[in-house]
């Protein structure tokens, strides 16, 4: 079976090639899937896509006309796929989980880097500047972490926070029983948390869950972390919250308009996204390029699950990781991270 992979990097190819076997033939493309590039899937039995591929109705119609039978997401999120258009035409599968610890650990790494000014100290000492002025941070012990979304990644982060002696508040549409964690309404979490971390999927309900209204409810100087999906935060409102000193720091591994920027090298170019440019210039903002998922363990897990999803379809087995409207599981909770999220 021929599988066309879109938006691939060297690490993708390396992780997938070890799972190809004799039954699958992989064709890797670095370009993203969109209406203009869909022709590259001609002759393929399935396509494998990532978080920034645009699998809209027009793309699905083209894939269907080419005889493509399966869309395999190598990530957890599926907000970039028009499931209504895919219904009765092409089956859609995803990777619901791989290494939640990868994203949770990156979340904590961003937080520690920010509050202990590690990134600033690193830049100083490269110039043999060993001054401590301006590097004062704060203890995480005893602080309140608000976790929005308590799927596998959210739960993994909660365990890390407990190890730091933090108090944890949680908000989720589907609460779980987690020892030592108090579930609250979203407004209460926003008001009481010193640090807020997003781990919920991107849905019409959660889009811009962080906006001017929710930022106004936060503590002055609250730290905001997003390693889930960029559009959970209204970027313009976040920027205003930082400028008004309401947001004490922001740690972002995802960005609302990242699809044409992240995973690529623009160091020699002028980036036209003024909002991102302004965010990056802020001394209390750390941005990483959707790398929270990027560990050897996570890449291996993503590849293994994706290949198994493909084999399940072509060998006639039940698709346990299918996402569709007709089977009623399109609204099931999903981890985000991207790249997924991969992950999440």
Order of alpha helices (4+ residues) and beta strands (2+ residues): beta-alpha-beta-beta-alpha-beta-alpha-beta-alpha-alpha-beta-alpha-beta-beta-alpha-beta-alpha-beta-alpha-beta-alpha-beta-alpha
